[in-house]
């Protein structure tokens, strides 16, 4: 390998060797890690976006993709001319049958993964064919030992491997089939590459590569992704009502048996987090790696994937934000060893909590509308109400949420199907903020005689991302209507991030529901906010328990639980 190639492995920007400690995974709290609302951007983001807009032309394919990603995460409209120009350049590398990276010798993996991130975050459904081609390219680049590396090497590159894993994860979220052995082999390699101290370095097989915060973030984040992708193959999924209609099926368990246990991955992840906490110092270039902004984005990824505000005693977001805000230049940029454009991208990705935004998008897609609402006036044939291309299809009602709720609560109304569709569609487009102002109204709906209204209420409360609705959902587990109980269980699984849940099964007996209530109460006592002490120990609740609602005279026609 020439000295120029060796320098290229450690650099980015002008020669296209960019680095990204990126990754997203699974279900997390809808409010982003660190307690900052996803819609609120810290000071400095707007100026950073303007800098990127002014420097987006003339970049290599990989850098162009990263700039586009920064613009997307900062909520730049899709119609923005700069963003459109970046996407047009990205699409120019596709042929009818393959993705052709601009760079060779293995560096195309970085580029392809960054492009996958952009297309998936911009419009995963619309870009599915492009993402399929990228996935095929990335799968073809995996080495025999489970890693990814430069063409001239086979031992494994911690940075290239994390990019490949990130790109394939985005592809999987877009519905592309990624075989489970790909994740399993990648996890095996990262487990074997960790040092005794708990960190990771760039090339373990070459002398002179110390463990760094950047590469340790790559190792921890990649293992978290692999673990979540393998989780569906470890245990049976909880039973669901036959009336539930899943929108995505990639989560269904297959026959594959992972070779790496959860215990081994958890051990490596915890050791890596401890190493980061003990060595964190963004001003120390030796321990940081290539650039502090790249490293900080790596920490943002870990915080979002693990749903941790602190790593040990390290408040990663507070410390990282303080450093970033103190080092921004008057022109809105951040500078470092790899050029101002890439460092500005990484700073923006950290400040906007970009990984948490992606997880929110995936969560909304899979659980927010993954099982559709049923209720008054809905047809027995649910094929007329489904989701296509990320939207509810049933002529959803337009207008304010208040109007939709008024229609649902009016027993004389004949537009309940459109109202429910409109409610789900608004949530799908805008997230929890459209539901939260109506929290008390949904709570009151839990006592309605109509079970379909109670299902709507349970669905809405569980999609707000607030802990204080958990007692209401636990109460709903005793509802006399099976579909309401199923909806409450799914909502508790979403809020608790417990993929297997604590019951009850579906269908369930009164005894099974009672046992599930006790289990959920026990869990809630361990995590509830201080201002909710006593809520589930005989203290006051927001509404009367749903079990006391009058028994329904007739079952709602058709429909499924939220």
C-alpha positions as CSV (number, residue, x, y, z in Angstrom):
1,X,0.0,0.0,0.0
2,X,1.4,3.4,-1.0
3,X,1.9,6.2,1.5
4,X,-0.7,8.2,-0.4
5,X,-3.2,5.4,0.1
6,X,-2.3,5.2,3.8
7,X,-2.9,8.9,4.2
8,X,-6.2,8.5,2.3
9,X,-7.4,5.9,4.8
10,X,-7.2,8.6,7.5
11,X,-8.5,11.6,5.7
12,X,-11.7,12.7,4.1
13,X,-13.0,15.7,2.2
14,X,-11.0,16.5,-0.9
15,X,-9.9,12.9,-1.6
16,X,-13.3,11.5,-0.7
17,X,-12.2,9.5,2.3
18,X,-14.9,10.7,4.7
19,X,-15.9,9.2,8.0
20,X,-19.2,9.0,9.7
21,X,-19.9,7.5,13.1
22,X,-23.5,7.0,12.2
23,X,-26.2,4.4,13.1
24,X,-29.8,4.0,14.0
25,X,-31.7,1.3,15.5
26,X,-35.0,0.0,16.7
27,X,-37.5,1.5,19.2
28,X,-36.6,4.3,21.5
29,X,-38.4,7.0,23.4
30,X,-40.3,9.3,21.0
31,X,-38.9,12.3,22.9
32,X,-35.2,12.3,21.9
33,X,-32.5,11.2,24.2
34,X,-31.1,13.9,26.4
35,X,-34.5,15.5,27.0
36,X,-34.5,18.0,24.0
37,X,-37.5,17.9,21.8
38,X,-36.6,16.8,18.3
39,X,-38.3,19.8,16.7
40,X,-36.2,22.3,18.6
41,X,-32.7,23.0,17.2
42,X,-30.0,24.6,19.3
43,X,-28.5,27.9,18.4
44,X,-25.9,27.6,15.6
45,X,-27.8,25.0,13.4
46,X,-29.3,27.6,11.1
47,X,-26.0,29.3,10.5
48,X,-24.4,25.9,9.9
49,X,-27.0,25.0,7.3
50,X,-26.4,28.3,5.5
51,X,-22.7,27.4,5.4
52,X,-23.5,24.0,3.9
53,X,-25.8,25.5,1.3
54,X,-23.0,27.9,0.2
55,X,-20.5,25.1,-0.1
56,X,-22.5,22.2,-1.5
57,X,-21.3,22.3,-5.1
58,X,-18.1,20.8,-6.4
59,X,-18.0,18.0,-3.8
60,X,-17.3,14.3,-4.4
61,X,-20.2,11.9,-4.2
62,X,-19.7,11.0,-0.6
63,X,-19.3,14.5,0.6
64,X,-22.4,15.6,-1.4
65,X,-24.4,12.8,0.3
66,X,-23.2,13.9,3.8
67,X,-24.1,17.5,3.1
68,X,-27.6,16.4,1.9
69,X,-28.0,14.4,5.1
70,X,-27.1,17.4,7.2
71,X,-29.7,19.5,5.4
72,X,-32.3,16.8,5.8
73,X,-31.7,16.4,9.5
74,X,-31.9,20.2,10.0
75,X,-35.4,19.9,8.4
76,X,-34.6,21.6,5.1
77,X,-37.6,21.2,2.9
78,X,-37.3,18.5,0.2
79,X,-38.1,21.2,-2.5
80,X,-35.0,23.2,-1.5
81,X,-32.9,23.8,-4.5
82,X,-29.6,22.9,-2.9
83,X,-30.9,19.7,-1.5
84,X,-32.5,18.8,-4.8
85,X,-29.1,19.4,-6.6
86,X,-27.4,17.1,-4.1
87,X,-29.9,14.3,-4.7
88,X,-29.7,14.7,-8.4
89,X,-25.9,14.3,-8.2
90,X,-26.3,11.2,-6.0
91,X,-28.7,9.5,-8.4
92,X,-26.3,10.0,-11.3
93,X,-24.2,7.2,-9.9
94,X,-26.9,4.6,-10.5
95,X,-27.2,2.5,-13.6
96,X,-30.3,0.4,-14.3
97,X,-28.8,-2.6,-12.6
98,X,-26.2,-1.5,-10.1
99,X,-24.8,1.3,-7.9
100,X,-21.4,2.5,-9.2
101,X,-19.4,4.3,-6.5
102,X,-17.2,7.2,-7.6
103,X,-14.4,5.9,-5.5
104,X,-12.7,2.5,-5.6
105,X,-10.4,0.4,-3.3
106,X,-13.1,-0.1,-0.7
107,X,-13.8,3.6,-0.1
108,X,-17.0,3.2,-2.2
109,X,-18.5,1.6,0.9
110,X,-18.4,4.9,2.7
111,X,-20.0,6.6,-0.2
112,X,-22.7,4.0,-0.8
113,X,-23.7,4.0,2.9
114,X,-24.0,7.8,3.0
115,X,-26.2,7.7,-0.1
116,X,-28.4,5.0,1.5
117,X,-28.9,7.3,4.5
118,X,-29.9,10.2,2.4
119,X,-32.4,8.3,0.2
120,X,-33.9,6.5,3.2
121,X,-34.4,9.6,5.2
122,X,-35.7,11.7,2.3
123,X,-38.2,9.1,1.0
124,X,-37.5,5.5,1.7
125,X,-40.5,4.2,-0.2
126,X,-40.0,6.3,-3.3
127,X,-36.3,5.4,-3.4
128,X,-36.7,1.7,-2.7
129,X,-35.3,0.6,-6.0
130,X,-32.1,2.7,-5.5
131,X,-31.7,1.5,-2.0
132,X,-32.0,-2.1,-3.2
133,X,-29.0,-1.6,-5.5
134,X,-27.0,0.0,-2.7
135,X,-27.7,-3.0,-0.4
136,X,-26.6,-5.4,-3.1
137,X,-23.3,-3.5,-3.4
138,X,-22.7,-3.4,0.3
139,X,-23.5,-7.1,0.8
140,X,-21.1,-8.0,-1.9
141,X,-18.3,-6.1,-0.2
142,X,-18.4,-8.0,3.2
143,X,-15.2,-9.9,3.9
144,X,-15.1,-13.6,4.9
145,X,-14.5,-12.6,8.6
146,X,-17.6,-10.5,8.7
147,X,-16.0,-7.1,8.4
148,X,-15.6,-4.6,5.5
149,X,-12.2,-3.2,4.5
150,X,-10.2,-1.8,1.7
151,X,-9.8,-4.0,-1.4
152,X,-6.1,-4.6,-0.5
153,X,-6.9,-5.7,3.0
154,X,-8.8,-8.5,4.6
155,X,-8.3,-8.1,8.4
156,X,-11.2,-5.6,8.8
157,X,-11.5,-1.8,9.1
158,X,-13.6,-0.5,12.0
159,X,-14.6,2.6,10.2
160,X,-15.6,1.1,6.8
161,X,-17.4,-1.7,8.7
162,X,-19.6,0.7,10.6
163,X,-20.5,2.5,7.4
164,X,-21.6,-0.7,5.8
165,X,-23.7,-1.7,8.8
166,X,-25.3,1.7,8.9
167,X,-26.1,1.6,5.2
168,X,-27.6,-1.9,5.4
169,X,-29.6,-1.0,8.4
170,X,-31.2,1.8,6.5
171,X,-31.9,-0.6,3.6
172,X,-33.5,-3.0,6.1
173,X,-35.7,-0.2,7.4
174,X,-36.8,0.5,3.8
175,X,-38.0,-3.1,3.4
176,X,-34.9,-4.6,1.8
177,X,-34.1,-8.2,2.8
178,X,-30.7,-8.3,4.6
179,X,-29.9,-11.9,5.6
180,X,-29.4,-12.4,9.4
181,X,-26.0,-14.0,9.0
182,X,-24.7,-10.6,7.7
183,X,-25.5,-9.0,11.1
184,X,-24.2,-12.1,13.0
185,X,-20.9,-12.2,11.2
186,X,-20.4,-8.5,11.6
187,X,-21.1,-8.7,15.3
188,X,-18.5,-11.5,15.6
189,X,-15.9,-9.4,13.9
190,X,-16.5,-6.4,16.2
191,X,-16.4,-8.6,19.3
192,X,-13.1,-10.1,18.2
193,X,-11.7,-6.6,17.4
194,X,-12.3,-5.1,20.9
195,X,-9.3,-4.5,23.1
196,X,-8.9,-5.8,26.6
197,X,-9.5,-2.3,27.8
198,X,-12.8,-2.1,26.1
199,X,-12.0,0.2,23.1
200,X,-11.6,-0.1,19.4
201,X,-9.0,1.3,17.0
202,X,-8.9,1.8,13.2
203,X,-6.8,-1.2,12.2
204,X,-6.2,-3.7,15.0
205,X,-3.8,-5.7,12.9
206,X,-1.4,-2.8,12.3
207,X,0.9,-1.3,14.9
208,X,0.5,2.3,15.8
209,X,-3.3,2.5,15.9
210,X,-4.4,3.3,19.5
211,X,-8.0,2.9,20.7
212,X,-9.9,6.1,20.1
213,X,-13.2,7.6,21.1
214,X,-14.3,7.7,17.4
215,X,-13.6,4.1,16.7
216,X,-15.0,2.9,20.0
217,X,-18.2,4.7,19.2
218,X,-18.1,2.8,15.9
219,X,-17.7,-0.5,17.7
220,X,-20.4,0.1,20.3
221,X,-22.9,1.5,17.8
222,X,-22.4,-1.2,15.2
223,X,-22.9,-3.9,17.9
224,X,-26.1,-2.3,19.0
225,X,-27.4,-2.3,15.4
226,X,-26.4,-5.9,14.9
227,X,-28.0,-6.9,18.2
228,X,-31.3,-5.3,17.4
229,X,-31.4,-6.8,13.9
230,X,-30.7,-10.3,15.4
231,X,-33.2,-9.9,18.2
232,X,-36.2,-11.0,16.2
233,X,-34.5,-14.4,15.7
234,X,-33.9,-15.1,19.4
235,X,-37.4,-15.6,20.8
236,X,-41.0,-16.0,19.8
237,X,-42.9,-12.8,19.1
238,X,-45.9,-12.1,21.4
239,X,-49.2,-13.3,20.2
240,X,-51.4,-10.6,18.5
241,X,-55.0,-10.5,17.6
242,X,-56.0,-12.0,14.3
243,X,-57.7,-8.7,13.6
244,X,-54.4,-6.8,13.5
245,X,-53.0,-6.1,10.1
246,X,-49.2,-5.6,10.1
247,X,-47.9,-3.1,7.6
248,X,-44.3,-4.4,7.6
249,X,-43.3,-8.0,7.9
250,X,-39.5,-7.8,8.1
251,X,-39.8,-8.2,11.9
252,X,-41.3,-11.7,11.7
253,X,-39.0,-14.3,13.2
254,X,-37.3,-16.8,11.0
255,X,-35.4,-20.1,11.7
256,X,-32.0,-18.5,11.9
257,X,-30.2,-19.0,15.2
258,X,-27.6,-16.3,16.0
259,X,-24.2,-17.4,17.0
260,X,-23.6,-14.4,19.2
261,X,-25.5,-14.2,22.5
262,X,-27.1,-11.1,23.9
263,X,-24.9,-11.5,26.9
264,X,-21.7,-11.4,24.9
265,X,-22.8,-8.3,22.9
266,X,-24.1,-6.5,26.1
267,X,-20.8,-7.1,27.8
268,X,-18.8,-5.6,24.9
269,X,-21.2,-2.7,24.6
270,X,-21.0,-1.9,28.3
271,X,-17.2,-2.2,28.3
272,X,-17.1,0.2,25.3
273,X,-19.3,2.7,27.0
274,X,-17.2,2.6,30.1
275,X,-14.1,3.2,28.0
276,X,-15.7,6.2,26.4
277,X,-16.8,7.6,29.8
278,X,-13.4,7.2,31.3
279,X,-11.5,8.8,28.3
280,X,-13.9,11.5,27.1
281,X,-12.0,14.7,26.2
282,X,-13.0,16.4,22.9
283,X,-9.9,18.6,23.1
284,X,-7.4,15.7,23.2
285,X,-6.8,14.8,19.6
286,X,-4.9,11.6,20.5
287,X,-7.8,10.0,22.3
288,X,-10.5,11.6,20.0
289,X,-9.2,10.3,16.7
290,X,-9.6,12.3,13.5
291,X,-11.8,15.1,14.6
292,X,-13.9,15.9,17.7
293,X,-17.1,16.6,15.7
294,X,-17.0,13.1,14.1
295,X,-16.5,11.6,17.5
296,X,-19.4,13.6,19.0
297,X,-21.7,12.4,16.3
298,X,-20.6,8.9,17.3
299,X,-21.7,9.6,20.8
300,X,-25.0,11.0,19.6
301,X,-25.6,7.7,17.8
302,X,-24.8,5.6,20.9
303,X,-27.0,7.8,23.1
304,X,-30.0,7.4,20.8
305,X,-29.5,3.7,20.1
306,X,-29.1,2.8,23.8
307,X,-31.6,5.5,25.0
308,X,-29.1,6.8,27.5
309,X,-28.7,10.4,28.5
310,X,-25.5,9.6,30.3
311,X,-22.6,7.1,29.6
312,X,-21.4,6.4,33.1
313,X,-21.2,9.8,34.6
314,X,-20.8,11.5,31.3
315,X,-23.7,13.6,30.2
316,X,-22.8,13.2,26.5
317,X,-25.2,15.7,25.0
318,X,-24.6,18.5,27.5
319,X,-20.8,18.2,27.2
320,X,-20.9,17.8,23.4
321,X,-23.2,20.7,22.8
322,X,-21.1,23.0,25.0
323,X,-18.0,22.1,23.0
324,X,-19.7,22.5,19.7
325,X,-21.3,25.8,20.5
326,X,-18.0,27.2,21.8
327,X,-16.1,26.3,18.7
328,X,-18.4,27.5,15.9
329,X,-16.9,30.1,13.5
330,X,-18.6,33.4,12.6
331,X,-19.4,32.0,9.1
332,X,-21.5,29.2,10.7
333,X,-18.9,26.5,10.1
334,X,-16.9,24.1,12.2
335,X,-13.4,23.2,11.1
336,X,-11.2,20.2,11.6
337,X,-8.7,17.9,10.0
338,X,-11.1,16.8,7.3
339,X,-12.4,20.1,6.0
340,X,-15.0,22.5,7.2
341,X,-17.9,21.0,5.2
342,X,-17.7,17.6,6.8
343,X,-17.1,18.9,10.3
344,X,-20.1,21.2,9.9
345,X,-22.2,18.3,8.9
346,X,-21.2,16.3,11.9
347,X,-21.8,19.2,14.3
348,X,-25.3,19.6,12.8
349,X,-26.0,15.9,13.1
350,X,-25.1,16.0,16.7
351,X,-27.0,19.2,17.6
352,X,-30.2,18.0,15.8
353,X,-30.0,14.6,17.4
354,X,-30.1,13.1,13.9
355,X,-30.1,9.4,15.0
356,X,-33.0,10.0,17.4
357,X,-34.9,11.6,14.5
358,X,-34.4,8.6,12.3
359,X,-35.5,6.2,15.1
360,X,-38.6,8.3,15.6
361,X,-39.4,8.0,11.9
362,X,-39.0,4.2,11.9
363,X,-41.0,3.9,15.1
364,X,-43.9,5.9,13.7
365,X,-43.8,3.8,10.6
366,X,-43.7,0.4,12.4
367,X,-45.8,1.0,15.5
368,X,-47.5,4.4,14.9
369,X,-49.4,3.0,12.0
370,X,-48.2,-0.5,12.0
371,X,-51.6,-1.8,13.2
372,X,-54.5,0.2,12.0
373,X,-57.4,1.6,13.9
374,X,-60.8,0.0,14.0
375,X,-64.0,1.6,15.2
376,X,-67.5,2.9,14.7
377,X,-68.5,2.9,11.1
378,X,-65.4,1.1,9.8
379,X,-66.0,-1.7,7.3
380,X,-65.5,-5.3,8.2
381,X,-63.2,-5.7,5.2
382,X,-60.1,-3.8,6.3
383,X,-58.6,-4.0,2.9
384,X,-60.2,-0.6,2.2
385,X,-58.2,1.0,5.0
386,X,-54.4,0.5,4.9
387,X,-51.2,2.3,4.5
388,X,-49.3,2.7,1.2
389,X,-46.2,4.7,0.8
390,X,-46.3,5.8,4.3
391,X,-49.8,7.3,4.2
392,X,-53.2,6.1,5.4
393,X,-55.4,5.3,2.4
394,X,-59.1,5.8,3.0
395,X,-59.8,9.4,2.1
396,X,-58.7,10.8,5.5
397,X,-60.5,13.7,6.9
398,X,-58.7,17.0,6.6
399,X,-58.7,19.9,9.0
400,X,-58.1,20.3,12.8
401,X,-57.7,17.4,15.1
402,X,-60.5,18.9,17.2
403,X,-63.0,18.4,14.3
404,X,-61.9,14.8,13.9
405,X,-62.5,14.1,17.6
406,X,-65.9,15.8,17.5
407,X,-66.9,13.4,14.7
408,X,-65.7,10.4,16.6
409,X,-67.5,11.4,19.8
410,X,-70.8,12.1,17.9
411,X,-72.8,8.8,17.8
412,X,-74.9,10.2,14.9
413,X,-71.8,10.9,12.7
414,X,-71.3,8.9,9.6
415,X,-67.7,9.9,8.9
416,X,-65.9,8.1,11.7
417,X,-63.8,6.1,9.2
418,X,-62.5,9.3,7.6
419,X,-62.0,10.9,11.1
420,X,-59.9,8.0,12.3
421,X,-57.9,8.0,9.0
422,X,-57.3,11.7,9.3
423,X,-56.1,11.4,12.9
424,X,-53.6,8.6,12.0
425,X,-52.5,10.5,8.9
426,X,-51.9,13.7,10.8
427,X,-49.8,11.7,13.3
428,X,-47.9,10.0,10.5
429,X,-47.0,13.3,9.0
430,X,-46.3,15.4,12.1
431,X,-45.7,13.1,15.0
432,X,-46.8,13.2,18.6
433,X,-47.2,17.0,18.7
434,X,-50.6,16.8,17.0
435,X,-51.9,14.5,19.8
436,X,-50.5,16.0,23.0
437,X,-52.8,19.0,23.2
438,X,-55.7,16.6,23.4
439,X,-54.4,14.3,26.1
440,X,-57.2,14.9,28.6
441,X,-59.8,14.5,26.0
442,X,-58.4,11.1,25.0
443,X,-58.2,10.2,28.7
444,X,-61.9,10.9,29.0
445,X,-62.6,8.8,25.9
446,X,-61.3,5.8,27.9
447,X,-64.6,5.7,29.8
448,X,-66.8,5.8,26.7
449,X,-69.3,3.0,26.2
450,X,-68.2,2.5,22.6
451,X,-65.1,0.2,22.6
452,X,-63.9,1.6,19.3
453,X,-63.5,5.0,20.9
454,X,-61.6,3.5,23.7
455,X,-59.3,1.8,21.1
456,X,-58.7,5.2,19.5
457,X,-57.9,6.7,22.9
458,X,-55.5,4.0,23.8
459,X,-53.7,4.3,20.5
460,X,-53.4,8.1,20.8
461,X,-52.2,8.1,24.4
462,X,-49.5,5.6,23.6
463,X,-48.1,7.6,20.7
464,X,-47.6,10.8,22.7
465,X,-44.3,9.7,24.2
466,X,-45.3,10.8,27.8
467,X,-44.8,8.7,30.9
468,X,-47.8,10.1,32.7
469,X,-50.2,8.1,30.4
470,X,-48.8,4.7,31.4
471,X,-51.2,4.3,34.3
472,X,-54.1,4.9,31.9
473,X,-52.8,2.2,29.6
474,X,-52.3,-0.2,32.4
475,X,-55.9,0.3,33.5
476,X,-57.0,-0.3,29.9
477,X,-55.6,-3.9,30.2
478,X,-58.7,-4.7,32.2
479,X,-61.1,-3.4,29.5
480,X,-63.9,-5.9,28.7
481,X,-63.1,-5.6,24.9
482,X,-60.2,-7.8,23.7
483,X,-59.1,-5.4,21.0
484,X,-58.8,-2.5,23.5
485,X,-56.6,-4.8,25.7
486,X,-54.4,-5.6,22.7
487,X,-54.1,-2.0,21.8
488,X,-53.1,-1.1,25.4
489,X,-50.5,-3.9,25.5
490,X,-49.0,-2.7,22.2
491,X,-48.9,0.9,23.5
492,X,-47.1,-0.2,26.7
493,X,-44.6,-2.1,24.6
494,X,-43.9,1.0,22.6
495,X,-43.4,3.3,25.6
496,X,-41.4,0.8,27.6
497,X,-39.3,-0.4,24.6
498,X,-40.0,-3.9,25.7
499,X,-40.4,-5.8,22.4
500,X,-41.8,-8.9,24.2
501,X,-43.9,-7.0,26.6
502,X,-45.3,-8.1,30.0
503,X,-48.6,-9.4,28.7
504,X,-51.4,-10.3,28.6
505,X,-51.5,-12.6,25.6
506,X,-54.2,-12.2,23.0
507,X,-56.8,-13.4,23.5
508,X,-56.6,-13.4,27.3
509,X,-58.5,-14.4,30.3
510,X,-59.4,-12.1,33.2
511,X,-56.8,-13.8,35.3
512,X,-54.1,-13.3,32.6
513,X,-55.1,-9.6,32.4
514,X,-54.9,-9.2,36.1
515,X,-51.4,-10.8,36.2
516,X,-50.3,-8.5,33.3
517,X,-51.6,-5.5,35.2
518,X,-49.5,-6.5,38.2
519,X,-46.4,-7.0,36.1
520,X,-46.8,-3.6,34.3
521,X,-47.4,-1.8,37.7
522,X,-44.2,-3.4,39.1
523,X,-42.2,-2.2,36.1
524,X,-43.7,1.3,36.3
525,X,-42.8,1.7,39.9
526,X,-39.1,1.3,38.9
527,X,-39.1,4.0,36.2
528,X,-42.0,6.5,36.9
529,X,-41.1,10.2,37.2
530,X,-41.0,11.6,40.8
531,X,-44.1,13.8,40.2
532,X,-46.2,10.7,39.5
533,X,-45.4,8.9,42.8
534,X,-48.4,7.1,44.1
535,X,-50.4,7.1,40.9
536,X,-50.5,3.3,40.6
537,X,-50.4,2.5,44.3
538,X,-53.9,3.5,45.1
539,X,-53.4,7.2,44.4
540,X,-55.5,9.2,42.1
541,X,-55.5,8.5,38.4
542,X,-56.5,10.7,35.5
543,X,-59.6,8.7,34.7
544,X,-61.6,6.0,36.2
545,X,-60.3,2.5,35.3
546,X,-61.5,1.3,32.0
547,X,-62.8,-1.9,33.5
548,X,-65.6,0.1,35.1
549,X,-66.9,1.2,31.7
550,X,-70.4,-0.1,30.9
551,X,-70.4,-3.4,29.1
552,X,-70.9,-2.8,25.4
553,X,-74.3,-3.8,24.0
554,X,-72.9,-4.9,20.7
555,X,-69.4,-5.4,19.3
556,X,-68.1,-2.7,17.0
557,X,-68.4,-3.6,13.3
558,X,-65.1,-4.8,12.1
559,X,-61.9,-3.0,12.6
560,X,-58.7,-3.8,14.4
561,X,-56.9,-2.5,17.4
562,X,-54.5,0.4,17.0
